[in-house]
Amino acid sequence: MELALYLAAAATLAIGIAHSYMGERYLLMRLFRREDLPKLFGSTDYTRRTLRFAWHVTTVAWWGFGALLVLLAHPPVSAQAVGMVIGAVFLLHFAIALFGSRGRHYSWVAFLVIGVLATWATR
């Protein structure tokens, strides 16, 4: 059972790398070359940044699931360990959203609150 969990965790790492790399190369870059990209909040730059950070936040979430799978390989799993993984994932989401959008996409506020509360409540 432990081996299966490690293999599943490794697969989440691999799929995250593939998702981010291939998404940038084959989807986002081609999409960003279009002349008819919507102007959210007045600019296509905001649109591009939002799409990019939203795309990569998905990868970070999958890596968080991978970390949870590693925890499951070593029972018993404590609430503190799960809370720290969840908190870390949302704090990474916070940083990606804040810097990726230059603070203009307010999801960073929610991600920060969730990350801090999850970490604090389970420490």
Secondary structure as GFF3:
##gff-version 3
##sequence-region A 1 123
A	DSSP	alpha_helix	2	22	.	.	.	ID=ss1
A	DSSP	pi_helix	23	28	.	.	.	ID=ss2
A	DSSP	alpha_helix	29	32	.	.	.	ID=ss3
A	DSSP	alpha_helix	44	72	.	.	.	ID=ss4
A	DSSP	alpha_helix	79	100	.	.	.	ID=ss5
A	DSSP	alpha_helix	107	122	.	.	.	ID=ss6
###
